[in-house]
Amino acid sequence: MHLARFPRTRLAHLPTPLEPMPRLSAALGGPSLWVKRDDCTGLAGGGNKTRKLEFLLGEAMSQGADTLVTQGAVQSNHVRQTAGAAARFGLDCEIILEARVATNAFDYNESGNVQLDRLMGGKLRQVPAGSDMTAALEAVAQEVRDRGGKPYIIPGGGSNTTGALGYVDCAIELVSQANAMGLVIDRIVTATGSAGTHAGLIAGLALVGADIPVLGIGVRAPKDVQEANVHKLAVATAERFGHGDRVHRDMTVANCDYVGAGYGLVDDAVIEALKLAARTEALLLDPVYTGKGMKGLIDLIHKGQFAGETVVFLHTGGAQGLSGYTSVLDGHLS
C-alpha cells in the first residue's frame, strides 16, 4: 500500500492526538475509552473532512481546477472545511446547501458553519430538502464551465474513493500510534453518515491487516442502507490499491438506532451526551454527528456492551456548528 502514488495537498495538522478519557470512562463505569482527535486537524477549525480534502484537492489541482463545487446540509462541517481549503489555495468555491432540517430559525440558517462559509468566501445557494444533489452539482459545475472556469466536483462529505484515502491514511496513523504506546485497541466507534470516513477506516485497517472492528453509529440512513453504502465504498477504496478482496462484508457494521427523529434533529439524549463529554473531558462535540455517535456509545455501554474493552472514539469534529443550534440547546445546558 503506497499512498504517495495519489496526488495530495497538505492541509491537516497530523498526526492528530490519541488521548485517554479517564474521567468519561469512570463516569460510565464501562470500558477504557480513548479519543482520536480528528477535531484537531486544523483547517478552518478542523474536522474529519480535512483528511479527505488533502486527496481531493490534490486531484483537483492536478486537473487544473480553479473552482470547487460541493454540497451539504445547511450546517455542513464538510462545506466549511471545503470553503477553507479553497481559500488556502486561492480557488473559488461554489456551495449548494440542502435544507434537510425543516426550520426557519435564524441561528441554524445564518450562524455556525454558515457564517464561517461566508467568512471564507464561499458562494452559497440553497435548495429544498430531497433535491437531486448530484444533478444540482452538475448544473452548478456547468455554470462554472460556461463562464470559462474549470470546476472540480466534490460529493457530499467528500465521500468517494479519493476522499476515503484520507481515512486509509488515518487507519495507518492510528495503528502506528497504538503500536508506539503499546495500546491494544479492541474497537473503534465513530459517527457514520456520508460513508467516507467509515469506509476509509475499514479499507485501511483491512489493507494493513490490523483486525480492529469499526462500529459506525448512524446519523441519517437505516442500517441496511448505511451498511451497503459503507461496504461498497470500502471495497472500491481498497481496489485502488489492487486489494478489494481484503474487505469482507462482515467488516461493515452500523448501528442506526440512535438517529432519533431524523438527520440534524436533536433529542435529550444527544444533549446529555454533549454535556457529559464536555464536563468530564472538555471534549466539544456537535449535535449532528459526534453528539449522536457519543449518544450511541453511552447507551451501548449502559447496556453492557464493550465490557473490558479498550474503545477508541473517533472525534470527527463539528463544534463550529454548535452556535447554529443555540435556540435548540438554550435552557438545556444548565
SULLIN-V450544 format. One record per residue. N is the residue number from 0. RES is the residue in one letter. SS is DSSP state (H for helix, E for strand, L for the rest). OMEGA is omega in whole degrees, -180 to 180 (NA if undefined). Layout:
<<N,RES,SS,OMEGA> <N,RES,SS,OMEGA>>
This chain:
<<0,M,L,-171> <1,H,L,-176> <2,L,H,-177> <3,A,H,179> <4,R,H,-178> <5,F,L,177> <6,P,L,-175> <7,R,L,168> <8,T,L,180> <9,R,L,-176> <10,L,L,-168> <11,A,L,171> <12,H,L,-175> <13,L,L,-3> <14,P,L,174> <15,T,L,-177> <16,P,L,169> <17,L,E,-169> <18,E,E,174> <19,P,E,175> <20,M,L,-174> <21,P,H,-178> <22,R,H,175> <23,L,H,177> <24,S,H,-179> <25,A,H,-179> <26,A,H,-178> <27,L,H,179> <28,G,L,-176> <29,G,L,-176> <30,P,L,173> <31,S,E,-175> <32,L,E,174> <33,W,E,179> <34,V,E,172> <35,K,E,-166> <36,R,E,177> <37,D,H,165> <38,D,H,-176> <39,C,H,-179> <40,T,L,167> <41,G,L,-172> <42,L,H,175> <43,A,H,-179> <44,G,H,174> <45,G,L,-178> <46,G,L,-172> <47,N,L,-176> <48,K,H,-179> <49,T,H,177> <50,R,H,179> <51,K,H,-177> <52,L,H,176> <53,E,H,-180> <54,F,H,178> <55,L,H,177> <56,L,H,175> <57,G,H,179> <58,E,H,180> <59,A,H,-179> <60,M,H,179> <61,S,H,179> <62,Q,L,179> <63,G,L,-179> <64,A,L,174> <65,D,L,-179> <66,T,E,173> <67,L,E,179> <68,V,E,-178> <69,T,E,-177> <70,Q,E,177> <71,G,E,174> <72,A,E,-176> <73,V,L,-179> <74,Q,L,-176> <75,S,L,172> <76,N,H,178> <77,H,H,-180> <78,V,H,178> <79,R,H,-177> <80,Q,H,176> <81,T,H,176> <82,A,H,178> <83,G,H,179> <84,A,H,178> <85,A,H,179> <86,A,H,-179> <87,R,H,-176> <88,F,H,177> <89,G,L,179> <90,L,L,169> <91,D,E,-179> <92,C,E,178> <93,E,E,-171> <94,I,E,174> <95,I,E,179> <96,L,E,179> <97,E,E,-178> <98,A,E,-176> <99,R,L,180> <100,V,L,-175> <101,A,L,178> <102,T,L,174> <103,N,L,-177> <104,A,L,-178> <105,F,H,-176> <106,D,H,-179> <107,Y,H,-174> <108,N,H,-175> <109,E,H,-175> <110,S,L,177> <111,G,L,-178> <112,N,H,-179> <113,V,H,178> <114,Q,H,-179> <115,L,H,176> <116,D,H,-179> <117,R,H,-179> <118,L,H,-178> <119,M,L,173> <120,G,L,177> <121,G,L,179> <122,K,E,-170> <123,L,E,168> <124,R,E,-176> <125,Q,E,177> <126,V,E,-178> <127,P,E,174> <128,A,L,178> <129,G,L,179> <130,S,L,174> <131,D,L,-172> <132,M,H,176> <133,T,H,178> <134,A,H,180> <135,A,H,178> <136,L,H,-179> <137,E,H,179> <138,A,H,179> <139,V,H,177> <140,A,H,179> <141,Q,H,175> <142,E,H,179> <143,V,H,179> <144,R,H,-177> <145,D,H,178> <146,R,L,174> <147,G,L,-180> <148,G,L,179> <149,K,L,-176> <150,P,E,170> <151,Y,E,-177> <152,I,E,175> <153,I,E,-179> <154,P,L,178> <155,G,H,-180> <156,G,H,-175> <157,G,H,-169> <158,S,L,166> <159,N,L,-175> <160,T,H,178> <161,T,H,178> <162,G,H,-178> <163,A,H,176> <164,L,H,178> <165,G,H,180> <166,Y,H,162> <167,V,H,178> <168,D,H,179> <169,C,H,179> <170,A,H,178> <171,I,H,-179> <172,E,H,-178> <173,L,H,179> <174,V,H,179> <175,S,H,178> <176,Q,H,-180> <177,A,H,179> <178,N,H,-179> <179,A,H,-180> <180,M,H,-172> <181,G,L,-176> <182,L,L,176> <183,V,L,-179> <184,I,L,179> <185,D,L,-175> <186,R,E,171> <187,I,E,177> <188,V,E,178> <189,T,E,172> <190,A,E,178> <191,T,E,-178> <192,G,L,-179> <193,S,L,167> <194,A,L,-172> <195,G,H,179> <196,T,H,-180> <197,H,H,-178> <198,A,H,180> <199,G,H,177> <200,L,H,-179> <201,I,H,-179> <202,A,H,-178> <203,G,H,179> <204,L,H,178> <205,A,H,-177> <206,L,H,178> <207,V,H,178> <208,G,L,-174> <209,A,L,177> <210,D,L,175> <211,I,L,180> <212,P,E,178> <213,V,E,175> <214,L,E,175> <215,G,E,175> <216,I,E,-173> <217,G,E,179> <218,V,L,-176> <219,R,L,-169> <220,A,L,172> <221,P,L,-174> <222,K,H,-176> <223,D,H,178> <224,V,H,-178> <225,Q,H,-179> <226,E,H,179> <227,A,H,179> <228,N,H,-178> <229,V,H,-178> <230,H,H,180> <231,K,H,-179> <232,L,H,178> <233,A,H,178> <234,V,H,-179> <235,A,H,178> <236,T,H,178> <237,A,H,179> <238,E,H,178> <239,R,L,175> <240,F,L,-180> <241,G,L,-175> <242,H,L,177> <243,G,H,-178> <244,D,H,-180> <245,R,H,180> <246,V,L,-179> <247,H,L,-176> <248,R,H,-177> <249,D,H,176> <250,M,H,-177> <251,T,E,-179> <252,V,E,176> <253,A,E,172> <254,N,E,-175> <255,C,L,-180> <256,D,L,-172> <257,Y,L,177> <258,V,L,-178> <259,G,L,-176> <260,A,L,178> <261,G,L,-179> <262,Y,L,175> <263,G,L,-180> <264,L,L,-171> <265,V,L,174> <266,D,L,-176> <267,D,H,-178> <268,A,H,175> <269,V,H,180> <270,I,H,179> <271,E,H,177> <272,A,H,177> <273,L,H,-178> <274,K,H,-177> <275,L,H,179> <276,A,H,-179> <277,A,H,-172> <278,R,H,173> <279,T,H,-174> <280,E,H,-174> <281,A,L,-179> <282,L,L,-177> <283,L,L,179> <284,L,L,177> <285,D,L,-175> <286,P,L,-169> <287,V,L,-174> <288,Y,L,-174> <289,T,H,177> <290,G,H,177> <291,K,H,175> <292,G,H,179> <293,M,H,175> <294,K,H,180> <295,G,H,180> <296,L,H,-179> <297,I,H,-178> <298,D,H,180> <299,L,H,176> <300,I,H,178> <301,H,H,179> <302,K,L,174> <303,G,L,178> <304,Q,L,177> <305,F,L,-179> <306,A,L,178> <307,G,L,-177> <308,E,L,166> <309,T,E,-173> <310,V,E,175> <311,V,E,174> <312,F,E,178> <313,L,E,-179> <314,H,E,-174> <315,T,L,176> <316,G,L,175> <317,G,L,-178> <318,A,H,179> <319,Q,H,179> <320,G,H,-176> <321,L,H,-178> <322,S,H,174> <323,G,H,-179> <324,Y,H,-177> <325,T,H,-177> <326,S,H,178> <327,V,H,-176> <328,L,H,-176> <329,D,L,179> <330,G,L,-177> <331,H,L,-173> <332,L,L,179> <333,S,L,NA>>
